[in-house]
Amino acid sequence: MYTERYEEWRHVFKLDPEREIDDASLERICMSGTDAVMVGGSSGVTFENVVDLLARIRRYELPCALEVSDLEAAVPGFDLYLIPMVLNTERTEWLTGKQVEGLQAYGSYIPWESTAAEGYIILNAEAEVARLTGASCELDTAAVLAHVRLADRLMRLPIVYMEYSGRFGDMRLVSQAAELLTQARLFYGGGIVDATQAAEAAAAAHTVIVGNIVYDDIEAALTTVEAVRQSAIAPI
């Protein structure tokens, strides 16, 4: 199973197939020393733009994961398929509805040995993903940690993803979440704009996802790789 590989990831660049990235910048991202590239986005993800981005990434030797947010964009050829399940939403289609729809359509073709579920906890109400999924983002510490326990101990999900999308999160809360986990890996994503924030996130979470800064400041994005590598590994 691919578990053994993503459990070793400390730094991941997340690329949005709807957004443009030139070949030179993509090469620098893929040759940066990052542990993997994740492809995914909240909107505008199509079969065509995912295929195009995958083909470009495949020029380089590094793991490439697809976060399946739209059935139409479920493209074969990735090393790992990540299936988001939004835990803090009342819209059940984002927890199990779309997943069941996908299983009805493609259940016989899913490469289960390369597929893993992510228990998303979305914590920025201003983020597009929060509006799209109807996430209840104004959670106090107790509620967030209850969602973490739900994912880790009741649902036994392999990944818990704390998503602040566009805003740097509360690293004390992220660290508390990581310490609660008994078998899941904690992914953190949101608002990382420099090496300092990347190092802070790496000290709190098991895996740090760096996304928007790739498109805003490629030089700053590249500094996050070494910052994560040099930081102490979060407890597992």
Salt bridges, closest charged atoms under 4 A:
ASP23 OD1 - ARG56 NH2 2.77
ASP23 OD1 - ARG59 NH1 3.82
ASP35 OD1 - ARG229 NH2 3.39
GLU67 OE1 - LYS14 NZ 2.74
ASP79 OD2 - ARG58 NH1 3.19
ASP152 OD2 - ARG153 NE 3.65
ASP216 OD1 - ARG19 NH2 3.93
GLU219 OE2 - ARG28 NH1 2.69
